[in-house]
Amino acid sequence: MAITIKSQDEIAKMRIAGQLAADVLEMIAPHVKAGVSTDELNTLCADYTEKVQNAISAPLNYHHFPKSICTSVNHVVCHGIPDDSVLADGDIINIDITVIKDGYHGDTSKMFIIGEASAEDNRLCRITQESLYLALKKVKPGATFGEIGATIQKFIKKSGRYSIVKDYCGHGIGKEFHEEPQIMHYKNNDKTKMEVGMCFTIEPMVNLGRAGTVLDKTDNWTVYTADGKRSAQWEHTIVVTKTGCEILTLRKEETIARILHN
């Protein structure tokens, strides 16, 4: 399937969907604390999306996914299913939100630290976000998709004994949750050039230990680090512009600009 180029009208709709997804992460932030279950977080996000935003939670029933958000705690890499597990001091959690509004998707995630995390966990979360920001600054017409992965890998490699998950990737997005292209977060030979109007996610997953992952054969969704060490992920949906890119899912707390001139 070819990479779709979004029209200005489509980008306007994706801008709205992206901001709604970012808004859910901002809304849930004060509730992400010790003593709260991931299922409680799911309910809050689902209700907010449906009743306040008049939008749809994309994950619910997507290929039989049973909840409205993904909650990936500690050694869960991605696609964690909210349940009655209660967050505790020292946990780290990725909350992944995808909203559908007027038929278009906005997809974003961020890390939350519960109470006081170790210096190691704090650094893991920080450098993973930094790797995303560095990759965003490489996006512009004529750049190759391979440059995204090369940029992330170079930064993570020099940051210490971390590894980049290779089993899961970013993706094109629009009317469909997952479209072409696939966005690899490690050095690769994708010479496909970016064009104005392409929309996709960048969502690096970085492990404290080895890169290997294991899929939970019981639920067929939850992905764990193979060695049980912790993992972090950050994600934005972006659109390629004439001079760089626009971050469609930017949150108010972030220091990076919405419009990047790269």
C-alpha positions as protocol buffer text, in pm:
chain_id: "A"
residue {
  index: 1
  type: MET
  ca { x: 0 y: 0 z: 0 }
}
residue {
  index: 2
  type: ALA
  ca { x: 134 y: 343 z: -96 }
}
residue {
  index: 3
  type: ILE
  ca { x: 200 y: 625 z: 147 }
}
residue {
  index: 4
  type: THR
  ca { x: -96 y: 862 z: 138 }
}
residue {
  index: 5
  type: ILE
  ca { x: -46 y: 1237 z: 106 }
}
residue {
  index: 6
  type: LYS
  ca { x: -295 y: 1427 z: 321 }
}
residue {
  index: 7
  type: SER
  ca { x: -483 y: 1726 z: 184 }
}
residue {
  index: 8
  type: GLN
  ca { x: -504 y: 2049 z: 382 }
}
residue {
  index: 9
  type: ASP
  ca { x: -857 y: 1955 z: 489 }
}
residue {
  index: 10
  type: GLU
  ca { x: -736 y: 1616 z: 610 }
}
residue {
  index: 11
  type: ILE
  ca { x: -444 y: 1771 z: 797 }
}
residue {
  index: 12
  type: ALA
  ca { x: -687 y: 2011 z: 968 }
}
residue {
  index: 13
  type: LYS
  ca { x: -889 y: 1712 z: 1089 }
}
residue {
  index: 14
  type: MET
  ca { x: -575 y: 1531 z: 1202 }
}
residue {
  index: 15
  type: ARG
  ca { x: -464 y: 1843 z: 1388 }
}
residue {
  index: 16
  type: ILE
  ca { x: -790 y: 1831 z: 1585 }
}
residue {
  index: 17
  type: ALA
  ca { x: -761 y: 1456 z: 1653 }
}
residue {
  index: 18
  type: GLY
  ca { x: -399 y: 1499 z: 1757 }
}
residue {
  index: 19
  type: GLN
  ca { x: -480 y: 1777 z: 2000 }
}
residue {
  index: 20
  type: LEU
  ca { x: -760 y: 1572 z: 2151 }
}
residue {
  index: 21
  type: ALA
  ca { x: -518 y: 1283 z: 2209 }
}
residue {
  index: 22
  type: ALA
  ca { x: -270 y: 1521 z: 2373 }
}
residue {
  index: 23
  type: ASP
  ca { x: -554 y: 1664 z: 2582 }
}
residue {
  index: 24
  type: VAL
  ca { x: -636 y: 1318 z: 2719 }
}
residue {
  index: 25
  type: LEU
  ca { x: -276 y: 1278 z: 2838 }
}
residue {
  index: 26
  type: GLU
  ca { x: -291 y: 1620 z: 3005 }
}
residue {
  index: 27
  type: MET
  ca { x: -625 y: 1536 z: 3168 }
}
residue {
  index: 28
  type: ILE
  ca { x: -508 y: 1203 z: 3309 }
}
residue {
  index: 29
  type: ALA
  ca { x: -174 y: 1328 z: 3447 }
}
residue {
  index: 30
  type: PRO
  ca { x: -293 y: 1421 z: 3800 }
}
residue {
  index: 31
  type: HIS
  ca { x: -458 y: 1080 z: 3836 }
}
residue {
  index: 32
  type: VAL
  ca { x: -144 y: 880 z: 3755 }
}
residue {
  index: 33
  type: LYS
  ca { x: -19 y: 811 z: 4106 }
}
residue {
  index: 34
  type: ALA
  ca { x: 42 y: 536 z: 4358 }
}
residue {
  index: 35
  type: GLY
  ca { x: -269 y: 345 z: 4465 }
}
residue {
  index: 36
  type: VAL
  ca { x: -455 y: 390 z: 4136 }
}
residue {
  index: 37
  type: SER
  ca { x: -521 y: 91 z: 3912 }
}
residue {
  index: 38
  type: THR
  ca { x: -454 y: 102 z: 3539 }
}
residue {
  index: 39
  type: ASP
  ca { x: -818 y: 8 z: 3483 }
}
residue {
  index: 40
  type: GLU
  ca { x: -926 y: 320 z: 3672 }
}
residue {
  index: 41
  type: LEU
  ca { x: -705 y: 525 z: 3440 }
}
residue {
  index: 42
  type: ASN
  ca { x: -864 y: 351 z: 3143 }
}
residue {
  index: 43
  type: THR
  ca { x: -1215 y: 438 z: 3263 }
}
residue {
  index: 44
  type: LEU
  ca { x: -1125 y: 804 z: 3317 }
}
residue {
  index: 45
  type: CYS
  ca { x: -972 y: 832 z: 2969 }
}
residue {
  index: 46
  type: ALA
  ca { x: -1256 y: 645 z: 2799 }
}
residue {
  index: 47
  type: ASP
  ca { x: -1524 y: 858 z: 2965 }
}
residue {
  index: 48
  type: TYR
  ca { x: -1338 y: 1182 z: 2888 }
}
residue {
  index: 49
  type: THR
  ca { x: -1289 y: 1090 z: 2523 }
}
residue {
  index: 50
  type: GLU
  ca { x: -1651 y: 988 z: 2474 }
}
residue {
  index: 51
  type: LYS
  ca { x: -1840 y: 1234 z: 2692 }
}
residue {
  index: 52
  type: VAL
  ca { x: -1624 y: 1548 z: 2692 }
}
residue {
  index: 53
  type: GLN
  ca { x: -1450 y: 1530 z: 2355 }
}
residue {
  index: 54
  type: ASN
  ca { x: -1733 y: 1354 z: 2167 }
}
residue {
  index: 55
  type: ALA
  ca { x: -1463 y: 1138 z: 2013 }
}
residue {
  index: 56
  type: ILE
  ca { x: -1379 y: 768 z: 1991 }
}
residue {
  index: 57
  type: SER
  ca { x: -1106 y: 570 z: 2170 }
}
residue {
  index: 58
  type: ALA
  ca { x: -936 y: 394 z: 1878 }
}
residue {
  index: 59
  type: PRO
  ca { x: -780 y: 100 z: 2068 }
}
residue {
  index: 60
  type: LEU
  ca { x: -1112 y: -36 z: 2197 }
}
residue {
  index: 61
  type: ASN
  ca { x: -1199 y: -348 z: 1993 }
}
residue {
  index: 62
  type: TYR
  ca { x: -913 y: -280 z: 1749 }
}
residue {
  index: 63
  type: HIS
  ca { x: -820 y: -637 z: 1651 }
}
residue {
  index: 64
  type: HIS
  ca { x: -1002 y: -742 z: 1971 }
}
residue {
  index: 65
  type: PHE
  ca { x: -802 y: -513 z: 2205 }
}
residue {
  index: 66
  type: PRO
  ca { x: -1028 y: -501 z: 2514 }
}
residue {
  index: 67
  type: LYS
  ca { x: -962 y: -151 z: 2652 }
}
residue {
  index: 68
  type: SER
  ca { x: -956 y: 214 z: 2545 }
}
residue {
  index: 69
  type: ILE
  ca { x: -591 y: 296 z: 2622 }
}
residue {
  index: 70
  type: CYS
  ca { x: -261 y: 109 z: 2656 }
}
residue {
  index: 71
  type: THR
  ca { x: -88 y: 113 z: 2994 }
}
residue {
  index: 72
  type: SER
  ca { x: 264 y: -32 z: 2986 }
}
residue {
  index: 73
  type: VAL
  ca { x: 421 y: -55 z: 3331 }
}
residue {
  index: 74
  type: ASN
  ca { x: 791 y: -113 z: 3408 }
}
residue {
  index: 75
  type: HIS
  ca { x: 909 y: -408 z: 3195 }
}
residue {
  index: 76
  type: VAL
  ca { x: 608 y: -391 z: 2961 }
}
residue {
  index: 77
  type: VAL
  ca { x: 735 y: -244 z: 2634 }
}
residue {
  index: 78
  type: CYS
  ca { x: 400 y: -164 z: 2472 }
}
residue {
  index: 79
  type: HIS
  ca { x: 34 y: -264 z: 2433 }
}
residue {
  index: 80
  type: GLY
  ca { x: -20 y: -325 z: 2805 }
}
residue {
  index: 81
  type: ILE
  ca { x: -386 y: -392 z: 2885 }
}
residue {
  index: 82
  type: PRO
  ca { x: -538 y: -194 z: 3175 }
}
residue {
  index: 83
  type: ASP
  ca { x: -650 y: -416 z: 3464 }
}
residue {
  index: 84
  type: ASP
  ca { x: -679 y: -412 z: 3843 }
}
residue {
  index: 85
  type: SER
  ca { x: -302 y: -382 z: 3890 }
}
residue {
  index: 86
  type: VAL
  ca { x: -229 y: -90 z: 4122 }
}
residue {
  index: 87
  type: LEU
  ca { x: 54 y: 155 z: 4060 }
}
residue {
  index: 88
  type: ALA
  ca { x: 321 y: 182 z: 4330 }
}
residue {
  index: 89
  type: ASP
  ca { x: 598 y: 428 z: 4415 }
}
residue {
  index: 90
  type: GLY
  ca { x: 895 y: 372 z: 4188 }
}
residue {
  index: 91
  type: ASP
  ca { x: 693 y: 241 z: 3894 }
}
residue {
  index: 92
  type: ILE
  ca { x: 724 y: 388 z: 3548 }
}
residue {
  index: 93
  type: ILE
  ca { x: 428 y: 373 z: 3310 }
}
residue {
  index: 94
  type: ASN
  ca { x: 368 y: 460 z: 2947 }
}
residue {
  index: 95
  type: ILE
  ca { x: 14 y: 568 z: 2865 }
}
residue {
  index: 96
  type: ASP
  ca { x: -68 y: 547 z: 2495 }
}
residue {
  index: 97
  type: ILE
  ca { x: -372 y: 737 z: 2367 }
}
residue {
  index: 98
  type: THR
  ca { x: -528 y: 721 z: 2022 }
}
residue {
  index: 99
  type: VAL
  ca { x: -838 y: 928 z: 1949 }
}
residue {
  index: 100
  type: ILE
  ca { x: -1063 y: 921 z: 1641 }
}
residue {
  index: 101
  type: LYS
  ca { x: -1245 y: 1244 z: 1554 }
}
residue {
  index: 102
  type: ASP
  ca { x: -1437 y: 1294 z: 1229 }
}
residue {
  index: 103
  type: GLY
  ca { x: -1280 y: 977 z: 1092 }
}
residue {
  index: 104
  type: TYR
  ca { x: -915 y: 1071 z: 1156 }
}
residue {
  index: 105
  type: HIS
  ca { x: -667 y: 944 z: 1415 }
}
residue {
  index: 106
  type: GLY
  ca { x: -436 y: 1117 z: 1661 }
}
residue {
  index: 107
  type: ASP
  ca { x: -184 y: 891 z: 1837 }
}
residue {
  index: 108
  type: THR
  ca { x: 53 y: 984 z: 2121 }
}
residue {
  index: 109
  type: SER
  ca { x: 211 y: 848 z: 2437 }
}
residue {
  index: 110
  type: LYS
  ca { x: 428 y: 960 z: 2726 }
}
residue {
  index: 111
  type: MET
  ca { x: 602 y: 824 z: 3032 }
}
residue {
  index: 112
  type: PHE
  ca { x: 487 y: 892 z: 3388 }
}
residue {
  index: 113
  type: ILE
  ca { x: 704 y: 831 z: 3694 }
}
residue {
  index: 114
  type: ILE
  ca { x: 520 y: 726 z: 4008 }
}
residue {
  index: 115
  type: GLY
  ca { x: 660 y: 890 z: 4320 }
}
residue {
  index: 116
  type: GLU
  ca { x: 1038 y: 866 z: 4340 }
}
residue {
  index: 117
  type: ALA
  ca { x: 1197 y: 657 z: 4068 }
}
residue {
  index: 118
  type: SER
  ca { x: 1561 y: 550 z: 4059 }
}
residue {
  index: 119
  type: ALA
  ca { x: 1816 y: 768 z: 3883 }
}
residue {
  index: 120
  type: GLU
  ca { x: 1848 y: 489 z: 3626 }
}
residue {
  index: 121
  type: ASP
  ca { x: 1476 y: 490 z: 3548 }
}
residue {
  index: 122
  type: ASN
  ca { x: 1462 y: 869 z: 3535 }
}
residue {
  index: 123
  type: ARG
  ca { x: 1746 y: 874 z: 3285 }
}
residue {
  index: 124
  type: LEU
  ca { x: 1588 y: 600 z: 3075 }
}
residue {
  index: 125
  type: CYS
  ca { x: 1269 y: 804 z: 3043 }
}
residue {
  index: 126
  type: ARG
  ca { x: 1459 y: 1124 z: 2969 }
}
residue {
  index: 127
  type: ILE
  ca { x: 1691 y: 991 z: 2699 }
}
residue {
  index: 128
  type: THR
  ca { x: 1406 y: 811 z: 2525 }
}
residue {
  index: 129
  type: GLN
  ca { x: 1216 y: 1139 z: 2498 }
}
residue {
  index: 130
  type: GLU
  ca { x: 1533 y: 1315 z: 2382 }
}
residue {
  index: 131
  type: SER
  ca { x: 1577 y: 1055 z: 2108 }
}
residue {
  index: 132
  type: LEU
  ca { x: 1224 y: 1129 z: 1985 }
}
residue {
  index: 133
  type: TYR
  ca { x: 1294 y: 1503 z: 1978 }
}
residue {
  index: 134
  type: LEU
  ca { x: 1618 y: 1451 z: 1783 }
}
residue {
  index: 135
  type: ALA
  ca { x: 1432 y: 1237 z: 1530 }
}
residue {
  index: 136
  type: LEU
  ca { x: 1159 y: 1500 z: 1491 }
}
residue {
  index: 137
  type: LYS
  ca { x: 1429 y: 1752 z: 1398 }
}
residue {
  index: 138
  type: LYS
  ca { x: 1531 y: 1532 z: 1103 }
}
residue {
  index: 139
  type: VAL
  ca { x: 1188 y: 1537 z: 939 }
}
residue {
  index: 140
  type: LYS
  ca { x: 1159 y: 1747 z: 623 }
}
residue {
  index: 141
  type: PRO
  ca { x: 1079 y: 1702 z: 255 }
}
residue {
  index: 142
  type: GLY
  ca { x: 1353 y: 1503 z: 82 }
}
residue {
  index: 143
  type: ALA
  ca { x: 1488 y: 1344 z: 399 }
}
residue {
  index: 144
  type: THR
  ca { x: 1473 y: 964 z: 405 }
}
residue {
  index: 145
  type: PHE
  ca { x: 1281 y: 760 z: 658 }
}
residue {
  index: 146
  type: GLY
  ca { x: 1606 y: 578 z: 732 }
}
residue {
  index: 147
  type: GLU
  ca { x: 1746 y: 900 z: 880 }
}
residue {
  index: 148
  type: ILE
  ca { x: 1495 y: 877 z: 1165 }
}
residue {
  index: 149
  type: GLY
  ca { x: 1624 y: 540 z: 1281 }
}
residue {
  index: 150
  type: ALA
  ca { x: 1989 y: 632 z: 1229 }
}
residue {
  index: 151
  type: THR
  ca { x: 1947 y: 945 z: 1441 }
}
residue {
  index: 152
  type: ILE
  ca { x: 1780 y: 758 z: 1726 }
}
residue {
  index: 153
  type: GLN
  ca { x: 2035 y: 476 z: 1721 }
}
residue {
  index: 154
  type: LYS
  ca { x: 2335 y: 711 z: 1720 }
}
residue {
  index: 155
  type: PHE
  ca { x: 2201 y: 899 z: 2023 }
}
residue {
  index: 156
  type: ILE
  ca { x: 2097 y: 592 z: 2222 }
}
residue {
  index: 157
  type: LYS
  ca { x: 2425 y: 414 z: 2151 }
}
residue {
  index: 158
  type: LYS
  ca { x: 2632 y: 703 z: 2288 }
}
residue {
  index: 159
  type: SER
  ca { x: 2401 y: 740 z: 2591 }
}
residue {
  index: 160
  type: GLY
  ca { x: 2504 y: 414 z: 2755 }
}
residue {
  index: 161
  type: ARG
  ca { x: 2406 y: 51 z: 2778 }
}
residue {
  index: 162
  type: TYR
  ca { x: 2059 y: 86 z: 2637 }
}
residue {
  index: 163
  type: SER
  ca { x: 1897 y: -100 z: 2351 }
}
residue {
  index: 164
  type: ILE
  ca { x: 1633 y: -5 z: 2095 }
}
residue {
  index: 165
  type: VAL
  ca { x: 1335 y: -235 z: 2044 }
}
residue {
  index: 166
  type: LYS
  ca { x: 1332 y: -358 z: 1684 }
}
residue {
  index: 167
  type: ASP
  ca { x: 1017 y: -571 z: 1696 }
}
residue {
  index: 168
  type: TYR
  ca { x: 775 y: -274 z: 1692 }
}
residue {
  index: 169
  type: CYS
  ca { x: 781 y: 52 z: 1498 }
}
residue {
  index: 170
  type: GLY
  ca { x: 612 y: 380 z: 1416 }
}
residue {
  index: 171
  type: HIS
  ca { x: 362 y: 400 z: 1134 }
}
residue {
  index: 172
  type: GLY
  ca { x: 169 y: 611 z: 890 }
}
residue {
  index: 173
  type: ILE
  ca { x: -164 y: 734 z: 1023 }
}
residue {
  index: 174
  type: GLY
  ca { x: -477 y: 908 z: 899 }
}
residue {
  index: 175
  type: LYS
  ca { x: -817 y: 756 z: 829 }
}
residue {
  index: 176
  type: GLU
  ca { x: -657 y: 427 z: 932 }
}
residue {
  index: 177
  type: PHE
  ca { x: -490 y: 365 z: 1269 }
}
residue {
  index: 178
  type: HIS
  ca { x: -192 y: 205 z: 1096 }
}
residue {
  index: 179
  type: GLU
  ca { x: -92 y: 301 z: 742 }
}
residue {
  index: 180
  type: GLU
  ca { x: 228 y: 299 z: 538 }
}
residue {
  index: 181
  type: PRO
  ca { x: 512 y: 363 z: 598 }
}
residue {
  index: 182
  type: GLN
  ca { x: 667 y: 169 z: 883 }
}
residue {
  index: 183
  type: ILE
  ca { x: 903 y: 391 z: 1083 }
}
residue {
  index: 184
  type: MET
  ca { x: 1201 y: 198 z: 1217 }
}
residue {
  index: 185
  type: HIS
  ca { x: 1372 y: 341 z: 1525 }
}
residue {
  index: 186
  type: TYR
  ca { x: 1713 y: 192 z: 1446 }
}
residue {
  index: 187
  type: LYS
  ca { x: 1962 y: 224 z: 1161 }
}
residue {
  index: 188
  type: ASN
  ca { x: 1811 y: 86 z: 841 }
}
residue {
  index: 189
  type: ASN
  ca { x: 1826 y: 120 z: 465 }
}
residue {
  index: 190
  type: ASP
  ca { x: 1487 y: 282 z: 400 }
}
residue {
  index: 191
  type: LYS
  ca { x: 1566 y: 533 z: 126 }
}
residue {
  index: 192
  type: THR
  ca { x: 1203 y: 641 z: 81 }
}
residue {
  index: 193
  type: LYS
  ca { x: 1191 y: 1021 z: 81 }
}
residue {
  index: 194
  type: MET
  ca { x: 951 y: 1223 z: 291 }
}
residue {
  index: 195
  type: GLU
  ca { x: 704 y: 1449 z: 113 }
}
residue {
  index: 196
  type: VAL
  ca { x: 485 y: 1738 z: 225 }
}
residue {
  index: 197
  type: GLY
  ca { x: 155 y: 1604 z: 361 }
}
residue {
  index: 198
  type: MET
  ca { x: 282 y: 1269 z: 484 }
}
residue {
  index: 199
  type: CYS
  ca { x: 155 y: 1189 z: 835 }
}
residue {
  index: 200
  type: PHE
  ca { x: 317 y: 933 z: 1061 }
}
residue {
  index: 201
  type: THR
  ca { x: 419 y: 853 z: 1417 }
}
residue {
  index: 202
  type: ILE
  ca { x: 765 y: 832 z: 1568 }
}
residue {
  index: 203
  type: GLU
  ca { x: 759 y: 627 z: 1889 }
}
residue {
  index: 204
  type: PRO
  ca { x: 1097 y: 491 z: 2004 }
}
residue {
  index: 205
  type: MET
  ca { x: 1098 y: 212 z: 2262 }
}
residue {
  index: 206
  type: VAL
  ca { x: 1422 y: 190 z: 2460 }
}
residue {
  index: 207
  type: ASN
  ca { x: 1517 y: -83 z: 2708 }
}
residue {
  index: 208
  type: LEU
  ca { x: 1754 y: -74 z: 3005 }
}
residue {
  index: 209
  type: GLY
  ca { x: 1867 y: -423 z: 2909 }
}
residue {
  index: 210
  type: ARG
  ca { x: 1864 y: -614 z: 2584 }
}
residue {
  index: 211
  type: ALA
  ca { x: 1642 y: -534 z: 2286 }
}
residue {
  index: 212
  type: GLY
  ca { x: 1457 y: -866 z: 2283 }
}
residue {
  index: 213
  type: THR
  ca { x: 1083 y: -878 z: 2354 }
}
residue {
  index: 214
  type: VAL
  ca { x: 830 y: -1147 z: 2442 }
}
residue {
  index: 215
  type: LEU
  ca { x: 461 y: -1145 z: 2348 }
}
residue {
  index: 216
  type: ASP
  ca { x: 213 y: -1259 z: 2613 }
}
residue {
  index: 217
  type: LYS
  ca { x: 57 y: -1571 z: 2462 }
}
residue {
  index: 218
  type: THR
  ca { x: -244 y: -1542 z: 2693 }
}
residue {
  index: 219
  type: ASP
  ca { x: -375 y: -1204 z: 2576 }
}
residue {
  index: 220
  type: ASN
  ca { x: -175 y: -1179 z: 2249 }
}
residue {
  index: 221
  type: TRP
  ca { x: -115 y: -808 z: 2312 }
}
residue {
  index: 222
  type: THR
  ca { x: 115 y: -736 z: 2606 }
}
residue {
  index: 223
  type: VAL
  ca { x: 480 y: -709 z: 2505 }
}
residue {
  index: 224
  type: TYR
  ca { x: 748 y: -759 z: 2773 }
}
residue {
  index: 225
  type: THR
  ca { x: 1123 y: -712 z: 2769 }
}
residue {
  index: 226
  type: ALA
  ca { x: 1275 y: -1059 z: 2734 }
}
residue {
  index: 227
  type: ASP
  ca { x: 1517 y: -1000 z: 3023 }
}
residue {
  index: 228
  type: GLY
  ca { x: 1264 y: -837 z: 3258 }
}
residue {
  index: 229
  type: LYS
  ca { x: 1440 y: -500 z: 3262 }
}
residue {
  index: 230
  type: ARG
  ca { x: 1248 y: -177 z: 3226 }
}
residue {
  index: 231
  type: SER
  ca { x: 1147 y: -3 z: 2906 }
}
residue {
  index: 232
  type: ALA
  ca { x: 1039 y: 349 z: 2808 }
}
residue {
  index: 233
  type: GLN
  ca { x: 854 y: 494 z: 2510 }
}
residue {
  index: 234
  type: TRP
  ca { x: 739 y: 836 z: 2386 }
}
residue {
  index: 235
  type: GLU
  ca { x: 527 y: 901 z: 2078 }
}
residue {
  index: 236
  type: HIS
  ca { x: 407 y: 1186 z: 1860 }
}
residue {
  index: 237
  type: THR
  ca { x: 199 y: 1209 z: 1543 }
}
residue {
  index: 238
  type: ILE
  ca { x: 346 y: 1453 z: 1291 }
}
residue {
  index: 239
  type: VAL
  ca { x: 288 y: 1589 z: 942 }
}
residue {
  index: 240
  type: VAL
  ca { x: 566 y: 1681 z: 701 }
}
residue {
  index: 241
  type: THR
  ca { x: 556 y: 2052 z: 608 }
}
residue {
  index: 242
  type: LYS
  ca { x: 743 y: 2254 z: 344 }
}
residue {
  index: 243
  type: THR
  ca { x: 1016 y: 2345 z: 592 }
}
residue {
  index: 244
  type: GLY
  ca { x: 1014 y: 2053 z: 838 }
}
residue {
  index: 245
  type: CYS
  ca { x: 723 y: 1916 z: 1035 }
}
residue {
  index: 246
  type: GLU
  ca { x: 434 y: 2001 z: 1263 }
}
residue {
  index: 247
  type: ILE
  ca { x: 381 y: 1802 z: 1582 }
}
residue {
  index: 248
  type: LEU
  ca { x: 8 y: 1734 z: 1583 }
}
residue {
  index: 249
  type: THR
  ca { x: 3 y: 1587 z: 1935 }
}
residue {
  index: 250
  type: LEU
  ca { x: 212 y: 1846 z: 2123 }
}
residue {
  index: 251
  type: ARG
  ca { x: 130 y: 1894 z: 2492 }
}
residue {
  index: 252
  type: LYS
  ca { x: 146 y: 2227 z: 2676 }
}
residue {
  index: 253
  type: GLU
  ca { x: 421 y: 2102 z: 2909 }
}
residue {
  index: 254
  type: GLU
  ca { x: 667 y: 2039 z: 2626 }
}
residue {
  index: 255
  type: THR
  ca { x: 956 y: 2271 z: 2545 }
}
residue {
  index: 256
  type: ILE
  ca { x: 992 y: 2170 z: 2179 }
}
residue {
  index: 257
  type: ALA
  ca { x: 814 y: 2391 z: 1924 }
}
residue {
  index: 258
  type: ARG
  ca { x: 496 y: 2272 z: 1750 }
}
residue {
  index: 259
  type: ILE
  ca { x: 630 y: 2386 z: 1411 }
}
residue {
  index: 260
  type: LEU
  ca { x: 985 y: 2268 z: 1343 }
}
residue {
  index: 261
  type: HIS
  ca { x: 1187 y: 2431 z: 1065 }
}
residue {
  index: 262
  type: ASN
  ca { x: 1442 y: 2164 z: 987 }
}
